[in-house]
Amino acid sequence: MFKLKVLLVFIFLDLFLFLSYFFVKIYFQPVSIVVPHHNIVAEKRLEYFHQIAQKRLVTKKIIILGPDHFSPYQIGIAYSNKEWDISNGNLQFNSLFENKLKPFLSLQNNILKNDHSIYNLLPDIKSVWPNSQIFPILIGQNYSTSKLDNLIEELKSICDYDCLLISSVDFSHYLPSALANLHDQKSIYDLSIQNLEEIPKLEVDSPQSLYVLAKYSQLKSAKNWNLFYHSNSGEMINNPDVETTSHIFGSYQKSLKKNNPPKIETYLIAKNIDAKKSLSSLGARFFYGTDFVDLNYSGKLPDNLVLSITIIDGKSTYSFFPTKTIDGATYLLRGEEKINKLIEINNANIIYGIKYY
């Protein structure tokens, strides 16, 4: 009788440990991730999916959110309910979610099938989670984030432990790599603290998808941000002047430790730049996605120079962008013209104690 009792104790202990493992695995697993759809980092994206799969117990349902790149109707949210036939098989649509989500969405199969923010991810999803079902969503680029809260509440309700939310977002666009990094540092910081007021202002191709990512994770009590990888295409090809697309990979999950990321502040300073006239030259992206912008700086700064400052935990990094102004519009200099202007400014020692590169 005693031996039987001892045996039962060990059986219950093993069962307890077995169940505890699965509970802990599920409780602390990543609930949402952001990845780029820019295929220059396709290998890194596949690597990241594999890493996320190892951290999750099971993934049967995947919701993909991304920007609507091509539709003329940019103030709505669309979805597709078709099966996807891709190069390495097919992916089934998750019809169980449709009745719950379709009140917030418009069925647009043709629009989704041609948008790379969705289909660029699908072969990787098929490779890593071959039996998963997907629910793809495109958000119009002029859709107000303030209208997304009801959709997010529904996503939180239906997306259980076997469901992963993926935001498909490319970050900074059309800017030199040093300036892209300024915008990216703000994006990383605001994501890390789930700053829902600032995320809609980020310099990315879908702040709406990032807002859903951050608020959904917040509602799931997944407040711990993990940055996996950050790059941009200009640095990857070693060209500091080319227009870049930047990439950020990261996830949210629950954690016993409080998330205390380093504080990051970003500044963009220039003298006598007319922002309105420069929107078609430097472009609107130059002027947003930054904590502080002063285009009529009164200090010691030449007219034809833009200064960007990134402060991480009190340590400052400076970057300088020579410009020229034609008919009131300001343009970034590039190549040899840029180098010669930086040498000229550096020799003049206009800002004391700071070297120009």
C-alpha positions, 0 to 999 in steps of 0.5 A, a space after each residue: 500500500 505504501 509503495 502504491 502511495 509513493 508511486 501515485 505521488 510521483 505520478 502526480 508530481 510528474 503530471 504537475 511538472 508536465 502541466 506547469 511546463 506547458 502553462 509557463 511556455 504558453 504564458 510567456 510566449 510571444 503573442 505578436 511580432 513585427 517583420 518587414 515585407 521588404 524581401 532584401 531581408 527575406 532570409 533574416 525574416 525566415 530565421 526570425 519566424 523559426 526563432 518565434 516558433 521555438 518560443 511558442 507551444 503551438 501556432 494554428 492561427 495567424 493574423 497578418 496586418 499590413 499597409 494597403 500599398 496600391 488601392 485608390 481607397 485608402 480610408 478603409 480596412 480590407 481582408 481576403 477569404 480565399 485560399 492562398 496558392 503559393 510556391 511551396 504549397 497553399 495556406 488555408 483561410 481561417 473562416 472561424 474568424 470571419 464572422 467576428 471580424 467582417 463587421 470591421 472589414 471590407 472583403 477585397 480579394 483582388 486587392 489583397 492578392 496583389 499586395 506584397 505586404 501580405 504575399 511576401 510573408 506567406 512562403 515563410 509562414 508556410 515553411 515554419 507553420 505549415 498547418 496554420 490558417 491565416 487571416 490577412 488584413 490590409 489597412 488603408 494608409 489614411 485610416 485613422 488609428 482612433 477608429 481601430 480600437 474596436 477591431 483591436 478589442 475583437 482581435 484580443 477576444 478571438 486570438 487565443 494561445 494558438 494564435 499569433 498576430 503579425 504586423 508586416 511593416 517596412 520602416 523608414 523610406 526614401 532617406 539616407 541611412 543616417 537619417 533613417 536611423 534617426 527615425 528608426 531609433 524613435 520607432 524602436 523606443 516608442 514600440 518598446 514603451 508601447 507609446 500609443 500617442 506617438 506610434 501613429 506619428 512614426 516614419 513607417 509605411 503603416 503606423 496603423 499596423 504598429 498601433 494595432 500591434 502595440 495596443 493588442 499586446 498591451 491588452 494581452 498584458 504582453 508589455 515586454 518588447 524584444 528587438 531581434 534585428 535592425 537594418 536598412 538597405 543603404 547600410 547593407 549595400 554600403 551606400 550612405 547616400 542612396 534612398 533606403 528602406 529600413 527594417 525592424 524585427 521585434 516581438 511582445 510577450 509577458 515577462 516577470 521583469 519590468 521592461 526598462 528600455 534606454 530612453 531615446 530622444 531624437 532632434 532635427 535642427 536646421 536654419 531657414 528651411 521652409 517646410 511647406 515648400 520642401 515637402 516635394 524635395 526633402 519630402 514629408 517623411 524628412 519632417 515627421 517621425 522625430 521627437 523635436 523639429 526646429 527648422 528655424 534654429 536661431 543658434 550657430 548653424 549654417 543655412 545649408 545644413 540639417 543637424 540630426 541628434 539622437 540621445 540614448 540614455 544621455 549620450 548624443 550622436 550627431 549626423 549632418 546633412 548638407 543641403 541646397 535651396 532652389 526657389 525656396 525648396 530644400 534638397 539633400 546633397 549627395 555624393 561628391 557634392 555632399 563630401 565637399 560641402 561637409 569639408 567646407 563646413 568642418 574647416 569653418 568650425 562653425 559648431 565648436 567641438 563637433 566634427 562633421 562627417 
